[in-house]
Amino acid sequence: MERPGFMEALGFFIERADEEVAVVRMDVPPALMSPFGAVHGGVIAALFDTGLAIAIARHVAAADRIATHNLNVTYVAFAKGHVLHCHARVVSVRRSVAIAEGEVTSDAGTLVAKALGTFGLRRA
């Protein structure tokens, strides 16, 4: 499958996606840094939204659709580097709702943020 345009624009690359974990790397474009030299928090939320959805997608049929209902992000540290990693895991998959959690770390392994997301499922 071709990488979606938004992933290309945001510098997202899928490094791993299996039934255990999804790992999405972000090569942060300079335009997405805040005026204070850190990665903008909204960009980190977009990385979580994508990584958590990819983790869930590995547990449902390819034709099923996934939509974010709620994304709760807790920021722990500033991300000043230009490479981030989202590690996402599925907590629960039901008929119409799935829950996933994850962490974003810097390239050096520093915890940047944690998230919990609830996603709606439209089964094919």
N, CA and C atoms as a LAMMPS dump frame, in Angstrom:
ITEM: TIMESTEP
0
ITEM: NUMBER OF ATOMS
372
ITEM: BOX BOUNDS ff ff ff
-5.0000000000000000e+02 5.0000000000000000e+02
-5.0000000000000000e+02 5.0000000000000000e+02
-5.0000000000000000e+02 5.0000000000000000e+02
ITEM: ATOMS id mol type element x y z
1 1 1 N 0.839 -1.178 0
2 1 2 C 0 0 0
3 1 3 C 0.889 1.248 0
4 2 1 N 0.525 2.213 -0.801
5 2 2 C 1.281 3.465 -0.878
6 2 3 C 1.095 4.281 0.395
7 3 1 N 2.155 4.937 0.828
8 3 2 C 2.103 5.758 2.036
9 3 3 C 1.172 6.949 1.79
10 4 1 N 0.173 7.16 2.683
11 4 2 C -0.757 8.284 2.503
12 4 3 C -0.017 9.627 2.515
13 5 1 N -0.559 10.604 1.81
14 5 2 C 0.055 11.917 1.685
15 5 3 C 0.309 12.607 3.014
16 6 1 N -0.631 12.469 3.964
17 6 2 C -0.429 13.136 5.254
18 6 3 C 0.774 12.547 5.982
19 7 1 N 1.01 11.236 5.824
20 7 2 C 2.169 10.617 6.472
21 7 3 C 3.462 11.145 5.855
22 8 1 N 3.454 11.323 4.556
23 8 2 C 4.623 11.874 3.885
24 8 3 C 4.866 13.315 4.34
25 9 1 N 3.822 14.121 4.403
26 9 2 C 3.957 15.527 4.797
27 9 3 C 4.465 15.675 6.229
28 10 1 N 4.046 14.753 7.111
29 10 2 C 4.44 14.829 8.515
30 10 3 C 5.733 14.061 8.824
31 11 1 N 6.266 13.358 7.835
32 11 2 C 7.51 12.618 8.042
33 11 3 C 7.334 11.309 8.779
34 12 1 N 6.147 10.646 8.636
35 12 2 C 5.862 9.388 9.321
36 12 3 C 6.287 8.196 8.474
37 13 1 N 6.906 7.211 9.134
38 13 2 C 7.296 5.958 8.488
39 13 3 C 6.937 4.809 9.418
40 14 1 N 6.286 3.779 8.896
41 14 2 C 5.981 2.595 9.7
42 14 3 C 7.235 1.734 9.772
43 15 1 N 7.742 1.543 10.98
44 15 2 C 8.92 0.694 11.173
45 15 3 C 8.535 -0.736 11.512
46 16 1 N 7.412 -0.894 12.191
47 16 2 C 6.937 -2.23 12.569
48 16 3 C 5.426 -2.15 12.762
49 17 1 N 4.739 -3.164 12.324
50 17 2 C 3.298 -3.255 12.554
51 17 3 C 2.907 -4.718 12.534
52 18 1 N 2.744 -5.28 13.717
53 18 2 C 2.316 -6.666 13.834
54 18 3 C 1.268 -6.747 14.941
55 19 1 N 0.924 -7.948 15.369
56 19 2 C -0.129 -8.084 16.377
57 19 3 C 0.31 -7.652 17.766
58 20 1 N 1.603 -7.485 17.992
59 20 2 C 2.102 -7.071 19.306
60 20 3 C 2.224 -5.566 19.441
61 21 1 N 2.787 -4.916 18.432
62 21 2 C 3.092 -3.489 18.54
63 21 3 C 3.159 -2.85 17.15
64 22 1 N 2.862 -1.567 17.123
65 22 2 C 3.122 -0.763 15.928
66 22 3 C 4.147 0.288 16.338
67 23 1 N 5.154 0.464 15.509
68 23 2 C 6.166 1.492 15.758
69 23 3 C 6.186 2.408 14.541
70 24 1 N 5.901 3.682 14.793
71 24 2 C 5.91 4.682 13.727
72 24 3 C 6.999 5.696 14.054
73 25 1 N 7.923 5.879 13.119
74 25 2 C 8.99 6.87 13.277
75 25 3 C 8.556 8.169 12.62
76 26 1 N 8.921 9.254 13.24
77 26 2 C 8.676 10.565 12.649
78 26 3 C 10 11.282 12.473
79 27 1 N 10.325 11.609 11.234
80 27 2 C 11.446 12.479 10.93
81 27 3 C 10.845 13.874 10.84
82 28 1 N 10.972 14.632 11.914
83 28 2 C 10.241 15.89 12.069
84 28 3 C 10.744 16.938 11.075
85 29 1 N 9.854 17.4 10.186
86 29 2 C 10.244 18.487 9.285
87 29 3 C 10.468 19.771 10.092
88 30 1 N 11.454 20.578 9.719
89 30 2 C 11.742 21.811 10.465
90 30 3 C 10.519 22.707 10.646
91 31 1 N 9.608 22.716 9.698
92 31 2 C 8.424 23.577 9.786
93 31 3 C 7.486 23.175 10.919
94 32 1 N 7.662 21.979 11.474
95 32 2 C 6.775 21.51 12.538
96 32 3 C 7.372 21.686 13.934
97 33 1 N 8.452 22.41 14.002
98 33 2 C 9.047 22.744 15.303
99 33 3 C 8.382 24.023 15.814
100 34 1 N 8.209 24.114 17.127
101 34 2 C 7.636 25.323 17.712
102 34 3 C 8.669 26.453 17.663
103 35 1 N 8.234 27.677 17.889
104 35 2 C 9.2 28.791 17.921
105 35 3 C 10.24 28.643 19.027
106 36 1 N 10.01 27.744 19.977
107 36 2 C 10.916 27.549 21.109
108 36 3 C 11.888 26.39 20.893
109 37 1 N 11.87 25.8 19.692
110 37 2 C 12.832 24.759 19.366
111 37 3 C 12.433 23.348 19.734
112 38 1 N 11.168 23.141 20.063
113 38 2 C 10.675 21.796 20.385
114 38 3 C 9.618 21.395 19.352
115 39 1 N 9.393 20.101 19.242
116 39 2 C 8.344 19.614 18.339
117 39 3 C 7 20.098 18.868
118 40 1 N 6.175 20.635 18.001
119 40 2 C 4.86 21.137 18.393
120 40 3 C 4.013 20.002 18.962
121 41 1 N 3.329 20.245 20.075
122 41 2 C 2.523 19.214 20.734
123 41 3 C 1.44 18.627 19.86
124 42 1 N 0.855 19.431 18.99
125 42 2 C -0.177 18.923 18.089
126 42 3 C 0.362 17.903 17.107
127 43 1 N 1.61 18.057 16.739
128 43 2 C 2.261 17.102 15.841
129 43 3 C 2.468 15.772 16.565
130 44 1 N 2.828 15.854 17.843
131 44 2 C 2.986 14.632 18.638
132 44 3 C 1.639 13.928 18.773
133 45 1 N 0.563 14.688 18.951
134 45 2 C -0.778 14.092 19.017
135 45 3 C -1.127 13.405 17.701
136 46 1 N -0.754 14.008 16.574
137 46 2 C -1.005 13.384 15.27
138 46 3 C -0.216 12.088 15.126
139 47 1 N 1.003 12.061 15.666
140 47 2 C 1.806 10.837 15.64
141 47 3 C 1.123 9.745 16.453
142 48 1 N 0.609 10.087 17.635
143 48 2 C -0.14 9.113 18.431
144 48 3 C -1.384 8.633 17.687
145 49 1 N -2.148 9.544 17.138
146 49 2 C -3.387 9.195 16.45
147 49 3 C -3.11 8.179 15.343
148 50 1 N -2.046 8.396 14.623
149 50 2 C -1.673 7.497 13.53
150 50 3 C -1.133 6.171 14.053
151 51 1 N -0.226 6.221 14.997
152 51 2 C 0.376 4.989 15.521
153 51 3 C -0.623 4.083 16.199
154 52 1 N -1.51 4.655 17.017
155 52 2 C -2.516 3.852 17.708
156 52 3 C -3.482 3.226 16.714
157 53 1 N -3.879 3.984 15.69
158 53 2 C -4.789 3.445 14.669
159 53 3 C -4.129 2.316 13.879
160 54 1 N -2.845 2.454 13.591
161 54 2 C -2.132 1.383 12.875
162 54 3 C -2.09 0.119 13.725
163 55 1 N -1.862 0.27 15.031
164 55 2 C -1.857 -0.903 15.92
165 55 3 C -3.21 -1.599 15.888
166 56 1 N -4.288 -0.827 15.943
167 56 2 C -5.635 -1.405 15.904
168 56 3 C -5.907 -2.064 14.562
169 57 1 N -5.442 -1.448 13.493
170 57 2 C -5.684 -1.992 12.147
171 57 3 C -5.132 -3.406 11.994
172 58 1 N -4.114 -3.756 12.764
173 58 2 C -3.539 -5.099 12.697
174 58 3 C -4.426 -6.14 13.389
175 59 1 N -5.516 -5.69 14.028
176 59 2 C -6.417 -6.595 14.754
177 59 3 C -7.816 -6.659 14.16
178 60 1 N -8.033 -5.966 13.049
179 60 2 C -9.353 -5.973 12.402
180 60 3 C -9.169 -6.29 10.918
181 61 1 N -10.264 -6.543 10.244
182 61 2 C -10.207 -6.851 8.813
183 61 3 C -9.745 -5.629 8.022
184 62 1 N -9.093 -5.861 6.906
185 62 2 C -8.568 -4.771 6.08
186 62 3 C -9.667 -3.823 5.61
187 63 1 N -10.876 -4.335 5.41
188 63 2 C -11.971 -3.498 4.92
189 63 3 C -12.648 -2.683 6.032
190 64 1 N -12.372 -3.014 7.306
191 64 2 C -12.966 -2.264 8.423
192 64 3 C -12.396 -0.854 8.463
193 65 1 N -13.181 0.078 8.955
194 65 2 C -12.754 1.474 9.066
195 65 3 C -12.585 1.851 10.526
196 66 1 N -11.578 2.68 10.804
197 66 2 C -11.225 3.091 12.163
198 66 3 C -11.309 4.614 12.232
199 67 1 N -11.978 5.13 13.269
200 67 2 C -12.084 6.584 13.451
201 67 3 C -11.832 6.926 14.921
202 68 1 N -11.072 7.974 15.146
203 68 2 C -10.743 8.388 16.504
204 68 3 C -11.971 8.949 17.2
205 69 1 N -12.283 8.423 18.381
206 69 2 C -13.344 8.974 19.233
207 69 3 C -12.741 9.887 20.28
208 70 1 N -11.66 9.445 20.904
209 70 2 C -11.025 10.214 21.966
210 70 3 C -9.538 9.901 21.978
211 71 1 N -8.727 10.947 22.14
212 71 2 C -7.287 10.772 22.256
213 71 3 C -6.821 11.619 23.426
214 72 1 N -6.295 10.953 24.447
215 72 2 C -5.829 11.634 25.65
216 72 3 C -4.307 11.545 25.692
217 73 1 N -3.652 12.698 25.578
218 73 2 C -2.187 12.751 25.531
219 73 3 C -1.668 13.451 26.779
220 74 1 N -0.674 12.847 27.414
221 74 2 C 0.02 13.455 28.54
222 74 3 C 1.47 13.676 28.121
223 75 1 N 1.866 14.941 28.111
224 75 2 C 3.228 15.305 27.72
225 75 3 C 4.132 15.269 28.946
226 76 1 N 5.304 14.666 28.79
227 76 2 C 6.225 14.452 29.899
228 76 3 C 7.484 15.31 29.757
229 77 1 N 7.956 15.476 28.525
230 77 2 C 9.199 16.217 28.291
231 77 3 C 9.132 16.893 26.926
232 78 1 N 9.923 17.953 26.763
233 78 2 C 10.04 18.594 25.456
234 78 3 C 10.78 17.668 24.51
235 79 1 N 10.354 17.651 23.257
236 79 2 C 11.032 16.877 22.216
237 79 3 C 11.808 17.861 21.36
238 80 1 N 13.11 17.933 21.573
239 80 2 C 13.928 18.903 20.847
240 80 3 C 14.617 18.281 19.64
241 81 1 N 14.664 16.963 19.587
242 81 2 C 15.296 16.29 18.457
243 81 3 C 14.358 16.207 17.266
244 82 1 N 14.894 15.799 16.145
245 82 2 C 14.102 15.735 14.916
246 82 3 C 13.68 14.322 14.55
247 83 1 N 13.843 13.36 15.477
248 83 2 C 13.372 11.992 15.247
249 83 3 C 12.622 11.537 16.486
250 84 1 N 11.365 11.095 16.277
251 84 2 C 10.536 10.566 17.357
252 84 3 C 10.05 9.185 16.959
253 85 1 N 9.711 8.385 17.982
254 85 2 C 9.168 7.042 17.746
255 85 3 C 7.904 6.879 18.577
256 86 1 N 6.834 6.431 17.944
257 86 2 C 5.594 6.094 18.644
258 86 3 C 5.513 4.576 18.724
259 87 1 N 5.439 4.054 19.939
260 87 2 C 5.256 2.623 20.184
261 87 3 C 3.822 2.446 20.664
262 88 1 N 2.998 1.741 19.892
263 88 2 C 1.57 1.621 20.184
264 88 3 C 1.163 0.166 20.354
265 89 1 N 0.267 -0.071 21.333
266 89 2 C -0.244 -1.407 21.62
267 89 3 C -1.766 -1.367 21.775
268 90 1 N -2.397 -2.435 21.372
269 90 2 C -3.842 -2.558 21.526
270 90 3 C -4.156 -3.02 22.942
271 91 1 N -5.12 -2.365 23.562
272 91 2 C -5.595 -2.747 24.891
273 91 3 C -6.829 -3.627 24.755
274 92 1 N -7.741 -3.249 23.855
275 92 2 C -9.003 -3.975 23.713
276 92 3 C -9.59 -3.721 22.331
277 93 1 N -10.142 -4.763 21.739
278 93 2 C -10.89 -4.624 20.483
279 93 3 C -12.232 -5.308 20.674
280 94 1 N -13.29 -4.542 20.541
281 94 2 C -14.663 -5.067 20.636
282 94 3 C -15.322 -4.936 19.264
283 95 1 N -16.604 -5.145 19.212
284 95 2 C -17.309 -5.071 17.925
285 95 3 C -17.251 -3.684 17.302
286 96 1 N -17.492 -2.639 18.096
287 96 2 C -17.564 -1.294 17.518
288 96 3 C -16.583 -0.293 18.126
289 97 1 N -15.803 -0.717 19.112
290 97 2 C -14.856 0.193 19.77
291 97 3 C -13.547 -0.543 20.057
292 98 1 N -12.441 0.168 19.863
293 98 2 C -11.115 -0.373 20.203
294 98 3 C -10.372 0.67 21.032
295 99 1 N -9.502 0.183 21.905
296 99 2 C -8.689 1.05 22.751
297 99 3 C -7.228 0.673 22.554
298 100 1 N -6.379 1.698 22.418
299 100 2 C -4.939 1.475 22.27
300 100 3 C -4.196 2.491 23.123
301 101 1 N -2.957 2.143 23.469
302 101 2 C -2.121 3.029 24.27
303 101 3 C -0.744 3.09 23.639
304 102 1 N 0.001 4.128 23.997
305 102 2 C 1.328 4.222 23.431
306 102 3 C 2.201 5.24 24.116
307 103 1 N 3.461 5.225 23.717
308 103 2 C 4.45 6.181 24.197
309 103 3 C 5.173 6.753 22.996
310 104 1 N 5.514 8.029 23.083
311 104 2 C 6.408 8.64 22.108
312 104 3 C 7.723 8.893 22.824
313 105 1 N 8.799 8.445 22.18
314 105 2 C 10.137 8.647 22.725
315 105 3 C 10.997 9.39 21.709
316 106 1 N 12.024 10.039 22.239
317 106 2 C 13.008 10.673 21.364
318 106 3 C 13.9 9.593 20.777
319 107 1 N 14.735 9.983 19.826
320 107 2 C 15.666 9.029 19.232
321 107 3 C 16.648 8.498 20.28
322 108 1 N 16.885 9.277 21.34
323 108 2 C 17.78 8.856 22.424
324 108 3 C 17.075 7.977 23.454
325 109 1 N 15.757 7.769 23.297
326 109 2 C 15.003 6.913 24.205
327 109 3 C 14.301 7.645 25.331
328 110 1 N 14.368 8.966 25.361
329 110 2 C 13.691 9.75 26.395
330 110 3 C 12.184 9.735 26.176
331 111 1 N 11.42 9.451 27.23
332 111 2 C 9.97 9.484 27.142
333 111 3 C 9.515 10.926 26.942
334 112 1 N 8.733 11.165 25.884
335 112 2 C 8.221 12.489 25.559
336 112 3 C 6.762 12.616 25.977
337 113 1 N 5.96 11.567 25.716
338 113 2 C 4.529 11.631 26.015
339 113 3 C 3.936 10.231 26.043
340 114 1 N 2.782 10.116 26.703
341 114 2 C 2.008 8.873 26.738
342 114 3 C 0.602 9.205 26.26
343 115 1 N -0.089 8.207 25.695
344 115 2 C -1.448 8.449 25.206
345 115 3 C -2.316 7.213 25.361
346 116 1 N -3.608 7.476 25.479
347 116 2 C -4.636 6.446 25.467
348 116 3 C -5.703 6.907 24.489
349 117 1 N -6.049 6.048 23.559
350 117 2 C -7.026 6.424 22.54
351 117 3 C -8.171 5.439 22.442
352 118 1 N -9.352 5.975 22.2
353 118 2 C -10.545 5.18 21.939
354 118 3 C -10.945 5.42 20.492
355 119 1 N -11.163 4.341 19.744
356 119 2 C -11.442 4.429 18.325
357 119 3 C -12.725 3.681 17.993
358 120 1 N -13.54 4.271 17.157
359 120 2 C -14.736 3.599 16.663
360 120 3 C -14.373 2.685 15.518
361 121 1 N -15.063 1.566 15.432
362 121 2 C -14.851 0.614 14.341
363 121 3 C -16.122 0.49 13.521
364 122 1 N -16.008 0.654 12.233
365 122 2 C -17.119 0.366 11.327
366 122 3 C -16.72 -0.883 10.573
367 123 1 N -17.385 -1.961 10.931
368 123 2 C -17.053 -3.265 10.332
369 123 3 C -17.607 -3.367 8.924
370 124 1 N -16.806 -3.949 8.046
371 124 2 C -17.222 -4.126 6.654
372 124 3 C -18.266 -5.203 6.524
